[in-house]
Every structure is written in C-alpha cells, then in structure tokens.
Amino acid sequence: MHLNNVVLVLLVLWASVTFSQINESSQVNDSDDLEAFYAETKQVNQFMRRFNAEEDPYGTKLSTANTFYHDSKLRKQYITLLFDQENQEISGLLKSAFINDVTLPDRPKFLNFHGGDWFGETVVKFRRGSKEVYITLLMKLVKENLGSKWVIDDVRYNPYEDLYAPDSQTSDRFLHPLSHELDFMNLDKVFRTKEHTGDYFKQGFKPCKLSVFLYELKNGYLEFEYVSDVKFHFFQLDGWYFEITEFNRPGLNRGWLISNLIKLENGQKESLINYLYNLD
C-alpha cells in the first residue's frame, strides 16, 4: 500500500475515536458518515472551517465554547487531510513545517473568508467565431456596503499579453515634430505597420487587458460557453502561499485540497502575485 494511503487510513482510524468525543449529543454510529467526511471537502468555505477546526465531522459548525473549537491538535489532523495526497511535489518536510507553523498554540494562523490576500482563478471557455478559446479570469472578493461580492480583477489571455511589447525604452520610430503641418497625414504609416503601432503611443503606455476583454464581450466577439477550471490562491498566512484545487475522483482524498505549497521569503509574495497576474 502506498505510504500516503497508509497515513490516510491511520488518520481515519484515529478519527473514529477522537471525533466521537467532539459532540457528545451526536455519536458516530455509521461508518459511512465518517467516510463521507474524508471523502470530500465540498465547499471552499468548508475547507476554511476545517482548516481552522470550526466544524465537526458532519459539517456542523462548532460552538466557540466547544473545547475542540480551534484546537491545535485537532487542526493538525484536519489540515493533514486537506492536502492532495497524490501530489508528490509537496515534500513531507514542507507539509510538516507548514502544519506546525499554523497550529502553534501561542500564535496560531487561521483563514478568514473576509480577510483578503486570497483570490480565485477560473478558466472560461468562449467561442470566437468558429474557434474555441480559453481565457483565464482572476477573481477578487471585495467589500460592498455591508456585504461582499466577487469581481473580475484581471484577465490572462495570450493575444492580450502580446498587444504591445516595446523593443526598448526609446524607439527610433516616431512622428516628426512638424507632422501637424502635414495634417498628420503620416499617421498612414503608423496604422499600416501594425507590428510596431504601439511605439507611436506615449512612453510607458501599457494596454489594459481588462478593457480589451470588456470591449470584445460587449461587441459580441466572445460568446461564453462554460467554466472549465477553478482554483484559489492564498497569501493570508504570513510566510506561506498555498493553492487549492477541486479533485473529483474516487477514494477518500477528494474535494477542495491543497495542491501547491510554497514557503515565502522576503519579497517573494509580491513577485509571486505579479507572476500569477502575468505582470512581470
């Protein structure tokens, strides 16, 4: 049996004893209920509650007066199960360092839905004429009045990335300062040489991909079909970045799970965010 599967089975056996004590009024009598808990973390909100140890095996929220609420030992067991056990790229040492750091009894680190520093990444299939195209939307949770909402914060799509990339800070392509005396007739060469059109724009010009995307939507160039993939990026926990992805597969280890984990050094947070937004 694979080592990760052995660990998972041992944790299931441990939980059958420990979790039965969480809520004295609801004993675990049906093994299928316990298995269902491990089988799938169905919602992102549920992932957060389990990460924080704020719910029992049945998905019922724990009272803040419950002795298991935010319990460090319980959190270690929960978080261990919130990793994609089939991912061999996240080392055991890195997992242990992460789990130990976020569950320190004197300074624990929790996830907060409204705490900022996390965003969604969704790949959407559109139809452009006779072609199928996939565009990545970066989704951000923002406050509005007394609540919050998701907004499209940016877009990643190769044709938008290559709209204009200057060869250098200064270009030898320019409109002569006396062009106005010619009624700017030399704009002809600007719009005929499309590859370098951007060189005639003001210095430091950067096209707004979101504006181009909105323009194409409003003018019917893009027709939405469906969302093909979703993941979430978390920077909330000081010194760490992790990604969660939904896994739909047989077995106990499925649902929303940690699919990537990085220990961040000074300055890496900003660099990684720029990379995910394709800003570097």
KOLKOLMAR-784082 format. One record per residue (C-alpha): residue in one letter; x, y, z. Coordinates in steps of 0.02 Angstrom, whole numbers, padded with zeros to 5 digits, always signed. Each point is the difference from the previous one (the first is absolute). Layout:
aXYZ...
***
This chain:
m+00000+00000+00000h+00064+00174-00043l+00072+00096+00150n-00124+00144-00021n-00145-00124+00000v+00068-00082+00159v+00007+00171+00086l-00177+00038-00056v-00068-00165+00065l+00086+00026+00168l-00077+00173+00014v-00172-00071-00039l+00023-00127+00141w+00058+00137+00118a-00148+00109-00046s-00127-00137+00035v+00050+00015+00183t+00041+00186+00016f-00143+00076-00099s-00129-00100+00096q+00046+00110+00149i-00024+00167-00089n-00187+00006+00022e-00068-00108+00140s-00177+00015-00067s+00044-00077-00170q+00100-00161+00005v+00078-00074-00157n-00102-00157-00026d+00008-00016-00188s+00171-00026-00078d-00069+00067-00165d-00024+00171+00082l+00181+00005+00055e+00061-00059-00170a-00103+00136-00084f+00088+00131+00103y+00170-00056-00064a-00064-00032-00174e-00032+00180-00047t+00021+00178+00059k-00145+00062-00105q+00016+00189+00019v+00139+00127+00014n-00084+00069+00157q+00002-00175+00071f+00185-00014-00040m+00029+00157+00104r-00105-00063+00146r+00091-00166+00002f+00168+00088-00014n-00048+00103+00153a-00083-00146+00092e-00170+00087+00004e-00112-00147-00046d-00028-00182+00048p+00011-00152-00116y-00181+00027-00056g+00034+00177-00059t-00090+00078+00150k+00081+00159+00062l+00080-00015+00171s-00048+00121+00136t+00141+00114+00056a-00029-00073+00173n+00037-00176-00064t+00169-00062+00063f+00044-00060-00176y-00031+00171-00080h+00168+00060-00071d+00085-00143+00092s+00182-00014-00059k+00009-00190+00003l-00164-00016-00092r+00056+00127-00130k+00158-00100-00035q-00106-00152-00041y-00122+00099-00106i+00134+00093-00099t+00095-00161-00034l-00155-00064-00088l-00023+00161-00098f+00153-00036-00110d-00008-00087-00168q+00080-00163+00055e+00040-00047-00180n+00110+00154-00024q+00181-00056+00017e+00069+00176-00031i-00044+00061+00175s+00127-00080+00115g-00045-00073+00169l+00123+00118+00085l-00083+00152-00079k-00173-00062+00051s+00058-00028+00178a+00081+00171+00010f-00159+00082-00064i-00117-00096+00115n+00108+00031+00153d+00016+00185-00038v-00185+00035-00024t-00053-00101+00154l+00121+00071+00129p-00104+00014+00160d+00069+00172+00047r-00016+00079-00174p-00112-00103-00114k-00040+00056-00177f-00178-00013-00063l-00088+00028-00166n-00128+00139-00012f-00124+00007-00144h-00006+00190+00011g+00184+00019+00044g+00063+00043-00175d+00163-00065-00074w-00084-00141-00095f-00077-00006-00173g-00076-00118-00126e+00062-00055-00169t-00129-00067-00122v+00025-00061-00178v-00149+00039-00111k-00038-00071-00171f-00062+00126-00128r-00041-00015-00184r+00080+00126-00116g-00082-00023-00169s+00034-00180-00047k+00141-00020+00127e-00001-00055+00182v+00110+00103+00115y+00041-00012+00186i+00022+00158+00101t+00059+00007+00181l-00092+00120+00115l+00074+00054+00167m-00141+00023+00125k+00012+00112+00153l-00116+00012+00150v-00039+00181+00043k-00107+00086+00131e-00162+00083-00051n-00113+00089+00124l-00025-00125+00142g+00046-00151-00104s+00122-00056-00133k+00004-00058-00180w+00116-00081-00126v+00065+00108-00143i+00106-00036-00154d+00165+00079+00052d+00106-00041-00151v+00014-00116-00149r+00134-00112-00074y-00010-00041-00185n+00150-00013-00115p-00066+00115-00139y-00025+00135+00132e+00174-00025+00072d+00081+00034-00169l-00097+00158-00045y+00153+00107+00022a+00174-00038+00064p+00127+00139-00037d+00170-00054-00065s+00086+00126+00112q-00036+00152+00107t+00033+00115-00147s-00055-00042-00177d+00066+00073-00162r-00178-00001-00065f-00086+00167+00026l-00109+00132-00079h+00101+00151-00054p-00031+00155+00108l-00062+00091-00155s-00129-00133-00038h-00137+00121+00045e+00048+00105-00153l-00043-00151-00106d-00167-00022+00088f+00074-00157+00076m-00012-00089-00167n+00150-00105+00053l-00116-00094+00118d-00020-00110-00153k+00162-00089+00040v-00049-00018+00183f-00157-00098-00037r+00070-00100-00145t+00149-00068+00098k-00106-00087+00132e+00145-00094+00080h+00076+00162+00068t-00154+00108+00018g+00025+00010+00188d+00167+00086-00022y-00094+00156-00052f-00097+00005+00163k+00058+00100+00151q+00151-00067+00094g-00044-00124+00136f-00166-00046-00081k-00069-00166+00057p-00159-00072-00076c-00138-00047+00124k-00045-00181-00033l-00160+00014+00098s-00060+00143-00111v+00037-00100-00158f-00093-00149+00073l-00152+00108+00042y+00001+00077-00175e+00001-00171-00082l-00141-00062+00111k-00111+00152-00032n+00026-00011-00187g-00040-00185-00009y+00173-00061-00050l-00001-00121+00147e-00145-00116+00043f+00004-00083+00171e-00016-00189+00005y+00050-00066+00171v+00125+00006+00144s+00126-00140-00023d+00114+00018+00151v+00011+00091+00167k+00135+00017+00131f+00038+00119+00143h+00162+00084+00055f+00029+00040+00184f+00127+00125+00069q-00090+00029+00166l+00118-00099+00110d+00158+00098+00033g+00150-00083-00082w-00101-00122-00105y-00089-00019-00166f-00113-00144-00043e-00121-00045-00138i-00157-00104+00013t-00079-00098-00143e-00156-00106-00007f+00032-00185-00032n-00145-00106-00061r+00061-00179+00014p-00038-00162+00091g+00069-00033+00172l+00012+00092+00164n+00114+00142-00054r-00106+00113-00109g-00088+00169-00006w+00089+00166+00032l+00180-00043+00045i+00168+00087+00012s+00085-00029-00168n+00150+00115+00019l+00098+00067+00148i+00146+00123+00006k+00097+00071+00148l+00019+00184-00040e+00157+00099+00032n+00009+00190+00008g-00068+00079-00160q-00061-00163-00073k-00183+00035+00036e-00006+00151-00115s+00102-00090-00134l-00115-00150+00002i-00157+00107-00011n+00074+00093-00149y+00041-00167-00080l-00178-00065+00024y-00069+00161-00074n+00130-00010-00140l+00067+00171+00047d+00186-00040+00002
***
